Amino acid sequence: MKRRQFITTLAGAGVAGQLKLHPALGAEPAGDSGVSLPSPLGARAFRSVGSKVKITNMKVFGVSLTPDSDRPYVFVKLETNAGVVGWGEGTLEGKAGAVIECVNDFRDFIVGSDPMQVEHHWQSMYVHSFYRAGPVIGSAISGIDQAMWDIRGKLLDLPVYELLGGPVDPRGVRGYYHANARSREDLIRLRETAHEQGITCFKSGIPGYYEWIETHSKIKQAVEGMELLREGLGPDIDIGVDFHAKTSPTVASILVKEVEPLNLLFIEEPCPPENVKAMARIAARSTTPIATGERLVAAYSCRELVAMGVVDILQTDINHVGGITALWKVGAMAEASGISMAPHACEGPIGGLATVHVDAAMPNFLVQEICSGVQPAMKEKVWEEWLGFPAMRMVDGRFPLPEKPGLGFELSEESLKKYPFGGTRPMARVFHRDGSVAEW
């Protein structure tokens, strides 16, 4: 039975009315003006099976909450002849301008195409770029892909997590905040707040920067910092510690062994993520779960980590890895190998909300990051101003499941104008005392 016949059958049975299928899925959109749209290469093969919805325009916005921000948001908006729009995010720290240009480079791939064919478009953008995607191409694809999924959900009148087969847990998505505390007293107060708000997990980092071979004093300082976290937050709160690849394999191998008694939820990026064999050597030294992945692009980049059994937790970022399509594939690949997912999300609200949808449908989901503290900061207030609700704020330790179709929000271009693009700004540049480059 062909797809259109199937939809007609659904309509006859009253199912289409219950699902509120958008009329554009089975007929010409009511608002179709008859204006001819470009037909992307490869589109003709799908004319008999695709929907009547076509992407009529693609816009990309750079949005700087502060003029000197090193991570201006990069938002993508797709418009359709059905009147339905989709939003996505491709924010890339330190390279906003490059991503904006890359999104525009994909215009000929997207305008005139059917937004329901997300996998086809993902493959075309990735494969037809020829040189395999790094963070710039990956982030551009991410923003476009998220916007297509947003349109798909709106056309089918379902939240994206339901399109993916979720939710796995009706209570929502477990998350964690960053532990912004400097002393034992601060940590104790944070623990009390966590108990009041139902927060069950925090993440922090290790102090300072590290040479490839470090002194006993620096090792001791790092261990004591992690011991203080456990002492201050208590035994009942899960703690992740981000090494942020500041430690060499040698230093990390010592630290993971020293802090085993702390029962940490995970240690993140104990060495640069591109050095898989070195990470395997570190993982072999400790029973503490090892996490990594925020800098990886596409499911293919995770294959070696999974095949070698190096990591316990993958943390790919929906704004870099290739959007909902790619994050979902990483999760499926990890699930088949007994690996958990704890996606990274330290950019804007659109990518954060999109991640929650994928989390909600992954059986191997562990916990979701959001780079915020227990108290809302300026950025969260702006997000609420834009979206009309407190985006990426937990209730009883979980991010609530969106109820509206698509990604679950509406956003106006006008609301972004208050925060004009301030240009690309480099991320932090850190050096050791001798002038050599330091990981941070």
C-alpha positions as a Markdown table, in Angstrom:
| # | Residue | x | y | z |
|---|---|---|---|---|
| 1 | Met | 0.0 | 0.0 | 0.0 |
| 2 | Lys | 1.5 | 3.4 | -1.0 |
| 3 | Arg | 1.8 | 6.1 | 1.6 |
| 4 | Arg | -1.0 | 8.3 | 0.2 |
| 5 | Gln | -3.3 | 5.4 | 0.1 |
| 6 | Phe | -2.4 | 4.6 | 3.7 |
| 7 | Ile | -3.1 | 8.2 | 4.8 |
| 8 | Thr | -6.4 | 8.1 | 2.9 |
| 9 | Thr | -7.3 | 4.9 | 4.7 |
| 10 | Leu | -6.4 | 6.5 | 8.0 |
| 11 | Ala | -8.7 | 9.4 | 7.2 |
| 12 | Gly | -11.6 | 7.1 | 6.3 |
| 13 | Ala | -11.2 | 5.3 | 9.7 |
| 14 | Gly | -11.1 | 8.6 | 11.6 |
| 15 | Val | -7.5 | 8.1 | 12.6 |
| 16 | Ala | -6.2 | 11.1 | 10.7 |
| 17 | Gly | -8.6 | 13.3 | 12.4 |
| 18 | Gln | -7.4 | 12.1 | 15.8 |
| 19 | Leu | -3.8 | 12.6 | 14.8 |
| 20 | Lys | -4.5 | 16.0 | 13.3 |
| 21 | Leu | -2.3 | 15.3 | 10.3 |
| 22 | His | -1.5 | 18.5 | 8.5 |
| 23 | Pro | -3.5 | 18.8 | 5.2 |
| 24 | Ala | -0.2 | 19.4 | 3.4 |
| 25 | Leu | 0.8 | 15.8 | 3.9 |
| 26 | Gly | -1.9 | 14.6 | 1.6 |
| 27 | Ala | -2.8 | 17.5 | -0.6 |
| 28 | Glu | -1.5 | 20.8 | -1.9 |
| 29 | Pro | -1.1 | 23.3 | 1.1 |
| 30 | Ala | -4.0 | 25.7 | 1.3 |
| 31 | Gly | -1.6 | 28.6 | 1.2 |
| 32 | Asp | 0.3 | 27.5 | -1.9 |
| 33 | Ser | 0.7 | 30.5 | -4.2 |
| 34 | Gly | 1.8 | 28.5 | -7.1 |
| 35 | Val | 5.3 | 30.1 | -7.0 |
| 36 | Ser | 7.9 | 27.8 | -8.5 |
| 37 | Leu | 10.5 | 26.6 | -6.1 |
| 38 | Pro | 14.0 | 25.4 | -7.0 |
| 39 | Ser | 14.2 | 21.6 | -7.0 |
| 40 | Pro | 17.4 | 20.4 | -5.2 |
| 41 | Leu | 19.4 | 17.7 | -7.0 |
| 42 | Gly | 18.1 | 14.3 | -6.3 |
| 43 | Ala | 14.6 | 15.5 | -5.4 |
| 44 | Arg | 12.8 | 14.2 | -8.5 |
| 45 | Ala | 13.2 | 10.6 | -7.5 |
| 46 | Phe | 10.9 | 11.2 | -4.5 |
| 47 | Arg | 8.1 | 13.2 | -6.2 |
| 48 | Ser | 5.7 | 10.2 | -6.1 |
| 49 | Val | 6.3 | 9.3 | -2.4 |
| 50 | Gly | 7.1 | 12.6 | -0.7 |
| 51 | Ser | 4.8 | 15.1 | 1.0 |
| 52 | Lys | 3.5 | 18.2 | -0.7 |
| 53 | Val | 5.3 | 20.4 | 1.9 |
| 54 | Lys | 8.3 | 22.3 | 0.6 |
| 55 | Ile | 10.9 | 24.4 | 2.3 |
| 56 | Thr | 10.5 | 27.9 | 0.8 |
| 57 | Asn | 13.2 | 29.8 | 2.7 |
| 58 | Met | 16.1 | 29.2 | 5.2 |
| 59 | Lys | 17.3 | 31.9 | 7.5 |
| 60 | Val | 20.2 | 31.9 | 10.0 |
| 61 | Phe | 20.6 | 34.2 | 12.9 |
| 62 | Gly | 23.7 | 35.1 | 15.0 |
| 63 | Val | 22.5 | 36.1 | 18.5 |
| 64 | Ser | 24.9 | 37.5 | 21.1 |
| 65 | Leu | 23.6 | 37.9 | 24.6 |
| 66 | Thr | 26.7 | 40.1 | 25.3 |
| 67 | Pro | 28.8 | 41.8 | 22.6 |
| 68 | Asp | 32.0 | 40.0 | 23.6 |
| 69 | Ser | 30.4 | 36.5 | 24.0 |
| 70 | Asp | 32.6 | 33.7 | 22.7 |
| 71 | Arg | 29.5 | 31.5 | 22.0 |
| 72 | Pro | 26.9 | 33.6 | 20.2 |
| 73 | Tyr | 23.9 | 31.5 | 19.4 |
| 74 | Val | 23.5 | 30.4 | 15.8 |
| 75 | Phe | 19.8 | 29.7 | 15.2 |
| 76 | Val | 18.3 | 28.3 | 11.9 |
| 77 | Lys | 14.8 | 29.0 | 10.8 |
| 78 | Leu | 13.1 | 27.0 | 8.0 |
| 79 | Glu | 9.9 | 28.3 | 6.4 |
| 80 | Thr | 7.5 | 26.1 | 4.4 |
| 81 | Asn | 4.7 | 26.6 | 1.9 |
| 82 | Ala | 2.4 | 25.0 | 4.5 |
| 83 | Gly | 2.9 | 28.0 | 6.8 |
| 84 | Val | 4.8 | 25.8 | 9.3 |
| 85 | Val | 8.2 | 26.9 | 10.4 |
| 86 | Gly | 11.0 | 25.0 | 12.2 |
| 87 | Trp | 13.8 | 26.2 | 14.4 |
| 88 | Gly | 17.2 | 24.6 | 15.1 |
| 89 | Glu | 20.5 | 25.5 | 16.7 |
| 90 | Gly | 24.0 | 25.2 | 15.4 |
| 91 | Thr | 25.9 | 27.2 | 18.0 |
| 92 | Leu | 29.7 | 26.5 | 17.9 |
| 93 | Glu | 31.8 | 28.1 | 20.5 |
| 94 | Gly | 34.5 | 30.4 | 19.0 |
| 95 | Lys | 33.4 | 29.8 | 15.4 |
| 96 | Ala | 29.9 | 31.4 | 15.1 |
| 97 | Gly | 30.7 | 33.3 | 11.9 |
| 98 | Ala | 32.0 | 30.2 | 10.1 |
| 99 | Val | 28.9 | 28.2 | 11.0 |
| 100 | Ile | 26.6 | 31.0 | 9.8 |
| 101 | Glu | 28.4 | 30.9 | 6.4 |
| 102 | Cys | 28.3 | 27.1 | 6.3 |
| 103 | Val | 24.5 | 27.1 | 6.9 |
| 104 | Asn | 24.1 | 29.4 | 4.0 |
| 105 | Asp | 26.3 | 27.2 | 1.9 |
| 106 | Phe | 23.7 | 24.5 | 2.3 |
| 107 | Arg | 20.9 | 26.6 | 0.9 |
| 108 | Asp | 20.8 | 24.8 | -2.4 |
| 109 | Phe | 20.5 | 21.5 | -0.6 |
| 110 | Ile | 17.5 | 22.7 | 1.4 |
| 111 | Val | 15.3 | 25.3 | -0.2 |
| 112 | Gly | 12.7 | 23.6 | -2.4 |
| 113 | Ser | 13.1 | 20.2 | -0.6 |
| 114 | Asp | 10.6 | 18.1 | 1.4 |
| 115 | Pro | 11.4 | 18.6 | 5.2 |
| 116 | Met | 9.9 | 15.2 | 6.0 |
| 117 | Gln | 13.0 | 13.5 | 4.4 |
| 118 | Val | 15.4 | 14.3 | 7.2 |
| 119 | Glu | 17.6 | 11.3 | 6.7 |
| 120 | His | 18.0 | 11.9 | 3.0 |
| 121 | His | 19.0 | 15.6 | 3.6 |
| 122 | Trp | 21.4 | 14.6 | 6.4 |
| 123 | Gln | 23.2 | 12.2 | 4.2 |
| 124 | Ser | 23.4 | 14.6 | 1.3 |
| 125 | Met | 24.8 | 17.5 | 3.4 |
| 126 | Tyr | 27.3 | 15.1 | 5.1 |
| 127 | Val | 28.4 | 13.0 | 2.1 |
| 128 | His | 28.3 | 15.7 | -0.6 |
| 129 | Ser | 30.5 | 18.0 | 1.5 |
| 130 | Phe | 33.2 | 15.4 | 0.4 |
| 131 | Tyr | 35.6 | 16.3 | 3.2 |
| 132 | Arg | 34.2 | 14.6 | 6.3 |
| 133 | Ala | 32.5 | 17.0 | 8.7 |
| 134 | Gly | 34.4 | 18.7 | 11.4 |
| 135 | Pro | 32.7 | 20.9 | 14.0 |
| 136 | Val | 31.8 | 23.7 | 11.6 |
| 137 | Ile | 30.0 | 21.5 | 9.0 |
| 138 | Gly | 28.6 | 19.3 | 11.9 |
| 139 | Ser | 27.1 | 22.3 | 13.6 |
| 140 | Ala | 25.6 | 23.7 | 10.4 |
| 141 | Ile | 24.0 | 20.3 | 9.7 |
| 142 | Ser | 22.8 | 20.2 | 13.3 |
| 143 | Gly | 20.9 | 23.5 | 13.1 |
| 144 | Ile | 19.2 | 22.5 | 9.8 |
| 145 | Asp | 18.4 | 19.0 | 11.0 |
| 146 | Gln | 16.8 | 20.1 | 14.3 |
| 147 | Ala | 14.6 | 22.6 | 12.3 |
| 148 | Met | 13.4 | 19.8 | 10.0 |
| 149 | Trp | 12.5 | 17.6 | 13.0 |
| 150 | Asp | 10.6 | 20.6 | 14.4 |
| 151 | Ile | 8.6 | 20.9 | 11.2 |
| 152 | Arg | 8.0 | 17.1 | 11.1 |
| 153 | Gly | 6.5 | 17.1 | 14.6 |
| 154 | Lys | 4.3 | 20.1 | 13.9 |
| 155 | Leu | 3.0 | 18.6 | 10.7 |
| 156 | Leu | 2.2 | 15.3 | 12.4 |
| 157 | Asp | 1.0 | 17.1 | 15.6 |
| 158 | Leu | 3.3 | 15.2 | 17.8 |
| 159 | Pro | 6.3 | 16.1 | 20.1 |
| 160 | Val | 9.5 | 14.9 | 18.5 |
| 161 | Tyr | 10.2 | 12.4 | 21.3 |
| 162 | Glu | 7.0 | 10.6 | 20.4 |
| 163 | Leu | 8.1 | 10.5 | 16.8 |
| 164 | Leu | 11.2 | 8.7 | 18.1 |
| 165 | Gly | 9.2 | 6.2 | 20.1 |
| 166 | Gly | 9.3 | 7.8 | 23.5 |
| 167 | Pro | 8.9 | 8.7 | 26.3 |
| 168 | Val | 10.8 | 6.0 | 28.1 |
| 169 | Asp | 10.1 | 7.7 | 31.5 |
| 170 | Pro | 6.9 | 9.7 | 31.9 |
| 171 | Arg | 8.5 | 11.7 | 34.8 |
| 172 | Gly | 10.8 | 13.6 | 32.4 |
| 173 | Val | 14.5 | 13.7 | 31.8 |
| 174 | Arg | 17.0 | 13.5 | 34.7 |
| 175 | Gly | 19.5 | 16.3 | 34.6 |
| 176 | Tyr | 22.3 | 18.0 | 36.5 |
| 177 | Tyr | 23.5 | 21.5 | 37.1 |
| 178 | His | 27.1 | 22.7 | 37.6 |
| 179 | Ala | 28.3 | 23.0 | 41.1 |
| 180 | Asn | 29.3 | 26.6 | 41.3 |
| 181 | Ala | 30.8 | 26.4 | 44.8 |
| 182 | Arg | 34.2 | 27.5 | 46.1 |
| 183 | Ser | 34.3 | 26.2 | 49.7 |
| 184 | Arg | 33.1 | 23.4 | 51.9 |
| 185 | Glu | 30.4 | 25.8 | 53.3 |
| 186 | Asp | 29.3 | 26.7 | 49.7 |
| 187 | Leu | 29.0 | 23.0 | 48.9 |
| 188 | Ile | 27.0 | 22.3 | 52.0 |
| 189 | Arg | 24.5 | 25.0 | 51.1 |
| 190 | Leu | 24.4 | 23.7 | 47.6 |
| 191 | Arg | 23.6 | 20.2 | 49.0 |
| 192 | Glu | 20.7 | 21.7 | 51.1 |
| 193 | Thr | 19.3 | 23.5 | 48.0 |
| 194 | Ala | 19.6 | 20.3 | 46.0 |
| 195 | His | 17.5 | 18.3 | 48.6 |
| 196 | Glu | 14.9 | 21.1 | 48.6 |
| 197 | Gln | 14.6 | 21.1 | 44.8 |
| 198 | Gly | 15.0 | 17.4 | 44.2 |
| 199 | Ile | 18.3 | 17.7 | 42.4 |
| 200 | Thr | 20.2 | 14.4 | 42.4 |
| 201 | Cys | 23.4 | 15.2 | 40.4 |
| 202 | Phe | 26.0 | 17.9 | 39.9 |
| 203 | Lys | 29.1 | 18.3 | 37.8 |
| 204 | Ser | 32.3 | 20.2 | 38.6 |
| 205 | Gly | 35.9 | 20.3 | 37.3 |
| 206 | Ile | 39.4 | 20.0 | 38.6 |
| 207 | Pro | 41.5 | 23.1 | 39.5 |
| 208 | Gly | 44.4 | 24.5 | 37.5 |
| 209 | Tyr | 46.2 | 23.3 | 34.4 |
| 210 | Tyr | 48.5 | 20.3 | 34.0 |
| 211 | Glu | 51.8 | 19.5 | 32.3 |
| 212 | Trp | 52.3 | 16.1 | 30.7 |
| 213 | Ile | 54.2 | 15.0 | 33.8 |
| 214 | Glu | 53.1 | 16.7 | 36.9 |
| 215 | Thr | 54.4 | 17.3 | 40.4 |
| 216 | His | 53.2 | 15.5 | 43.5 |
| 217 | Ser | 51.8 | 18.9 | 44.7 |
| 218 | Lys | 49.6 | 19.4 | 41.7 |
| 219 | Ile | 48.3 | 15.8 | 41.8 |
| 220 | Lys | 47.5 | 16.3 | 45.5 |
| 221 | Gln | 45.7 | 19.5 | 44.8 |
| 222 | Ala | 43.5 | 17.8 | 42.2 |
| 223 | Val | 42.7 | 14.9 | 44.4 |
| 224 | Glu | 41.8 | 17.1 | 47.4 |
| 225 | Gly | 39.5 | 19.2 | 45.2 |
| 226 | Met | 37.5 | 16.1 | 44.2 |
| 227 | Glu | 37.5 | 14.8 | 47.8 |
| 228 | Leu | 36.1 | 18.2 | 48.9 |
| 229 | Leu | 33.2 | 17.8 | 46.4 |
| 230 | Arg | 32.2 | 14.5 | 47.8 |
| 231 | Glu | 32.5 | 15.7 | 51.4 |
| 232 | Gly | 30.5 | 18.8 | 50.8 |
| 233 | Leu | 27.8 | 17.3 | 48.6 |
| 234 | Gly | 27.5 | 14.2 | 50.7 |
| 235 | Pro | 27.1 | 10.5 | 49.8 |
| 236 | Asp | 23.6 | 10.7 | 48.2 |
| 237 | Ile | 24.3 | 13.1 | 45.3 |
| 238 | Asp | 25.9 | 11.9 | 42.1 |
| 239 | Ile | 29.0 | 13.8 | 41.0 |
| 240 | Gly | 30.6 | 14.0 | 37.6 |
| 241 | Val | 34.0 | 15.5 | 37.4 |
| 242 | Asp | 35.1 | 17.1 | 34.1 |
| 243 | Phe | 38.9 | 16.9 | 33.5 |
| 244 | His | 38.2 | 18.8 | 30.2 |
| 245 | Ala | 41.2 | 17.1 | 28.6 |
| 246 | Lys | 43.5 | 19.2 | 30.8 |
| 247 | Thr | 45.4 | 16.1 | 31.9 |
| 248 | Ser | 47.7 | 14.0 | 29.9 |
| 249 | Pro | 47.2 | 10.2 | 29.8 |
| 250 | Thr | 49.9 | 9.9 | 32.4 |
| 251 | Val | 48.4 | 12.4 | 34.9 |
| 252 | Ala | 44.9 | 11.1 | 34.3 |
| 253 | Ser | 45.9 | 7.5 | 34.9 |
| 254 | Ile | 47.2 | 8.6 | 38.4 |
| 255 | Leu | 44.1 | 10.6 | 39.2 |
| 256 | Val | 41.4 | 8.1 | 38.3 |
| 257 | Lys | 43.1 | 5.5 | 40.5 |
| 258 | Glu | 43.4 | 8.0 | 43.5 |
| 259 | Val | 39.8 | 9.0 | 43.5 |
| 260 | Glu | 38.2 | 5.6 | 43.0 |
| 261 | Pro | 36.9 | 5.6 | 46.7 |
| 262 | Leu | 34.8 | 8.7 | 45.9 |
| 263 | Asn | 32.3 | 6.7 | 43.8 |
| 264 | Leu | 32.0 | 9.4 | 41.2 |
| 265 | Leu | 29.3 | 9.1 | 38.6 |
| 266 | Phe | 31.9 | 9.6 | 35.9 |
| 267 | Ile | 35.2 | 11.3 | 35.0 |
| 268 | Glu | 34.8 | 13.3 | 31.8 |
| 269 | Glu | 37.5 | 13.7 | 29.1 |
| 270 | Pro | 40.5 | 12.5 | 31.1 |
| 271 | Cys | 42.6 | 13.1 | 28.0 |
| 272 | Pro | 42.1 | 14.7 | 24.5 |
| 273 | Pro | 39.2 | 12.7 | 22.9 |
| 274 | Glu | 41.1 | 12.1 | 19.6 |
| 275 | Asn | 43.6 | 9.8 | 21.5 |
| 276 | Val | 41.4 | 6.7 | 21.8 |
| 277 | Lys | 44.2 | 4.3 | 22.8 |
| 278 | Ala | 45.4 | 6.6 | 25.5 |
| 279 | Met | 41.9 | 6.9 | 26.9 |
| 280 | Ala | 41.7 | 3.1 | 26.9 |
| 281 | Arg | 44.9 | 3.0 | 29.0 |
| 282 | Ile | 43.3 | 5.4 | 31.5 |
| 283 | Ala | 40.0 | 3.5 | 31.6 |
| 284 | Ala | 41.9 | 0.3 | 32.4 |
| 285 | Arg | 43.3 | 1.9 | 35.6 |
| 286 | Ser | 40.0 | 2.5 | 37.4 |
| 287 | Thr | 36.4 | 1.3 | 37.9 |
| 288 | Thr | 35.1 | 4.9 | 37.8 |
| 289 | Pro | 33.0 | 5.3 | 34.6 |
| 290 | Ile | 34.7 | 7.2 | 31.8 |
| 291 | Ala | 32.8 | 9.7 | 29.7 |
| 292 | Thr | 33.6 | 11.6 | 26.6 |
| 293 | Gly | 32.2 | 12.8 | 23.3 |
| 294 | Glu | 31.2 | 16.5 | 23.4 |
| 295 | Arg | 33.7 | 17.3 | 20.6 |
| 296 | Leu | 32.8 | 14.5 | 18.3 |
| 297 | Val | 30.9 | 14.9 | 15.0 |
| 298 | Ala | 28.6 | 12.2 | 13.5 |
| 299 | Ala | 28.0 | 8.7 | 14.7 |
| 300 | Tyr | 31.1 | 7.5 | 12.8 |
| 301 | Ser | 33.4 | 9.4 | 15.1 |
| 302 | Cys | 32.2 | 7.4 | 18.1 |
| 303 | Arg | 32.7 | 4.0 | 16.4 |
| 304 | Glu | 36.2 | 3.4 | 17.6 |
| 305 | Leu | 35.4 | 4.3 | 21.2 |
| 306 | Val | 32.4 | 1.9 | 21.2 |
| 307 | Ala | 34.3 | -0.9 | 19.4 |
| 308 | Met | 37.2 | -0.8 | 21.8 |
| 309 | Gly | 35.0 | -0.6 | 24.9 |
| 310 | Val | 36.9 | 2.5 | 26.0 |
| 311 | Val | 34.0 | 4.5 | 27.5 |
| 312 | Asp | 31.1 | 3.9 | 29.7 |
| 313 | Ile | 29.2 | 7.1 | 28.8 |
| 314 | Leu | 29.0 | 9.1 | 25.5 |
| 315 | Gln | 28.3 | 12.8 | 25.6 |
| 316 | Thr | 27.8 | 13.9 | 22.1 |
| 317 | Asp | 26.3 | 17.4 | 21.7 |
| 318 | Ile | 23.2 | 17.8 | 19.5 |
| 319 | Asn | 24.5 | 21.2 | 18.3 |
| 320 | His | 27.8 | 19.7 | 16.9 |
| 321 | Val | 27.3 | 16.0 | 16.3 |
| 322 | Gly | 24.7 | 16.5 | 13.5 |
| 323 | Gly | 21.5 | 17.3 | 15.2 |
| 324 | Ile | 18.7 | 15.0 | 16.3 |
| 325 | Thr | 19.4 | 12.5 | 13.5 |
| 326 | Ala | 23.0 | 12.0 | 14.5 |
| 327 | Leu | 22.4 | 12.0 | 18.3 |
| 328 | Trp | 19.8 | 9.4 | 17.9 |
| 329 | Lys | 22.2 | 7.2 | 15.9 |
| 330 | Val | 24.9 | 7.6 | 18.5 |
| 331 | Gly | 22.5 | 6.6 | 21.2 |
| 332 | Ala | 21.4 | 3.5 | 19.3 |
| 333 | Met | 25.0 | 2.4 | 18.6 |
| 334 | Ala | 25.9 | 2.9 | 22.3 |
| 335 | Glu | 22.8 | 1.1 | 23.5 |
| 336 | Ala | 23.7 | -2.0 | 21.5 |
| 337 | Ser | 27.1 | -2.0 | 23.3 |
| 338 | Gly | 25.9 | -1.4 | 26.8 |
| 339 | Ile | 27.1 | 2.2 | 26.9 |
| 340 | Ser | 25.0 | 5.0 | 28.4 |
| 341 | Met | 24.3 | 8.5 | 27.1 |
| 342 | Ala | 24.7 | 11.8 | 28.9 |
| 343 | Pro | 24.6 | 14.4 | 26.1 |
| 344 | His | 26.5 | 17.7 | 26.4 |
| 345 | Ala | 24.5 | 20.9 | 26.1 |
| 346 | Cys | 26.3 | 24.2 | 26.9 |
| 347 | Glu | 24.9 | 26.4 | 24.2 |
| 348 | Gly | 21.4 | 27.9 | 23.7 |
| 349 | Pro | 17.9 | 26.8 | 24.5 |
| 350 | Ile | 16.9 | 25.4 | 21.2 |
| 351 | Gly | 19.6 | 22.7 | 21.2 |
| 352 | Gly | 18.9 | 22.0 | 24.8 |
| 353 | Leu | 15.2 | 21.4 | 24.2 |
| 354 | Ala | 15.9 | 19.3 | 21.2 |
| 355 | Thr | 18.3 | 17.2 | 23.3 |
| 356 | Val | 15.5 | 16.5 | 25.9 |
| 357 | His | 13.4 | 15.1 | 23.1 |
| 358 | Val | 16.1 | 12.6 | 22.1 |
| 359 | Asp | 16.9 | 11.8 | 25.8 |
| 360 | Ala | 13.2 | 11.0 | 26.4 |
| 361 | Ala | 13.2 | 8.2 | 23.8 |
| 362 | Met | 16.7 | 6.6 | 24.5 |
| 363 | Pro | 16.5 | 3.5 | 26.7 |
| 364 | Asn | 20.2 | 4.0 | 27.6 |
| 365 | Phe | 19.9 | 7.6 | 28.6 |
| 366 | Leu | 21.6 | 8.4 | 31.9 |
| 367 | Val | 21.6 | 12.2 | 32.7 |
| 368 | Gln | 21.4 | 15.5 | 30.8 |
| 369 | Glu | 23.9 | 18.3 | 31.3 |
| 370 | Ile | 22.9 | 22.0 | 31.2 |
| 371 | Cys | 25.7 | 24.5 | 31.8 |
| 372 | Ser | 23.7 | 26.4 | 34.5 |
| 373 | Gly | 23.6 | 26.6 | 38.2 |
| 374 | Val | 20.7 | 26.0 | 40.6 |
| 375 | Gln | 19.8 | 29.7 | 40.4 |
| 376 | Pro | 18.7 | 31.0 | 37.0 |
| 377 | Ala | 21.2 | 33.4 | 35.5 |
| 378 | Met | 20.7 | 36.2 | 32.9 |
| 379 | Lys | 20.7 | 33.7 | 30.0 |
| 380 | Glu | 17.8 | 31.7 | 31.5 |
| 381 | Lys | 15.8 | 34.9 | 31.9 |
| 382 | Val | 16.4 | 35.7 | 28.3 |
| 383 | Trp | 15.3 | 32.2 | 27.2 |
| 384 | Glu | 12.1 | 32.6 | 29.1 |
| 385 | Glu | 11.6 | 36.0 | 27.5 |
| 386 | Trp | 11.9 | 34.4 | 24.1 |
| 387 | Leu | 10.0 | 31.2 | 24.6 |
| 388 | Gly | 7.4 | 32.1 | 27.2 |
| 389 | Phe | 8.4 | 29.4 | 29.7 |
| 390 | Pro | 11.5 | 28.5 | 31.8 |
| 391 | Ala | 13.4 | 26.5 | 29.3 |
| 392 | Met | 15.9 | 23.9 | 30.6 |
| 393 | Arg | 15.0 | 24.4 | 34.2 |
| 394 | Met | 14.5 | 21.2 | 36.2 |
| 395 | Val | 11.5 | 20.4 | 38.3 |
| 396 | Asp | 12.2 | 17.8 | 41.0 |
| 397 | Gly | 15.5 | 17.0 | 39.4 |
| 398 | Arg | 14.1 | 16.4 | 35.9 |
| 399 | Phe | 13.5 | 18.4 | 32.7 |
| 400 | Pro | 9.7 | 18.3 | 32.0 |
| 401 | Leu | 8.7 | 16.7 | 28.7 |
| 402 | Pro | 7.4 | 19.2 | 26.2 |
| 403 | Glu | 3.7 | 18.7 | 25.3 |
| 404 | Lys | 3.4 | 20.8 | 22.2 |
| 405 | Pro | 4.1 | 19.4 | 18.7 |
| 406 | Gly | 7.6 | 19.5 | 17.2 |
| 407 | Leu | 10.3 | 20.8 | 19.6 |
| 408 | Gly | 7.5 | 22.4 | 21.8 |
| 409 | Phe | 8.0 | 26.1 | 21.4 |
| 410 | Glu | 7.4 | 29.1 | 19.1 |
| 411 | Leu | 10.0 | 31.8 | 18.6 |
| 412 | Ser | 9.7 | 35.1 | 16.8 |
| 413 | Glu | 12.5 | 36.8 | 14.8 |
| 414 | Glu | 11.6 | 40.1 | 16.4 |
| 415 | Ser | 12.5 | 38.8 | 19.9 |
| 416 | Leu | 16.1 | 38.1 | 18.8 |
| 417 | Lys | 16.7 | 41.7 | 17.6 |
| 418 | Lys | 17.4 | 42.9 | 21.1 |
| 419 | Tyr | 20.6 | 40.8 | 21.1 |
| 420 | Pro | 22.3 | 41.5 | 17.7 |
| 421 | Phe | 25.2 | 39.4 | 16.5 |
| 422 | Gly | 28.4 | 40.7 | 18.0 |
| 423 | Gly | 30.7 | 38.8 | 15.7 |
| 424 | Thr | 32.9 | 35.8 | 16.3 |
| 425 | Arg | 35.0 | 35.8 | 19.4 |
| 426 | Pro | 37.8 | 33.3 | 20.2 |
| 427 | Met | 37.4 | 30.9 | 23.1 |
| 428 | Ala | 39.9 | 31.1 | 26.0 |
| 429 | Arg | 43.5 | 30.8 | 25.2 |
| 430 | Val | 45.5 | 29.5 | 28.1 |
| 431 | Phe | 49.3 | 29.0 | 28.4 |
| 432 | His | 51.7 | 27.4 | 30.9 |
| 433 | Arg | 54.3 | 29.6 | 32.6 |
| 434 | Asp | 56.9 | 28.7 | 30.0 |
| 435 | Gly | 54.5 | 29.9 | 27.3 |
| 436 | Ser | 53.6 | 26.5 | 26.0 |
| 437 | Val | 49.9 | 25.9 | 25.1 |
| 438 | Ala | 47.7 | 24.5 | 27.8 |
| 439 | Glu | 44.5 | 22.5 | 27.5 |
| 440 | Trp | 41.7 | 24.2 | 29.5 |
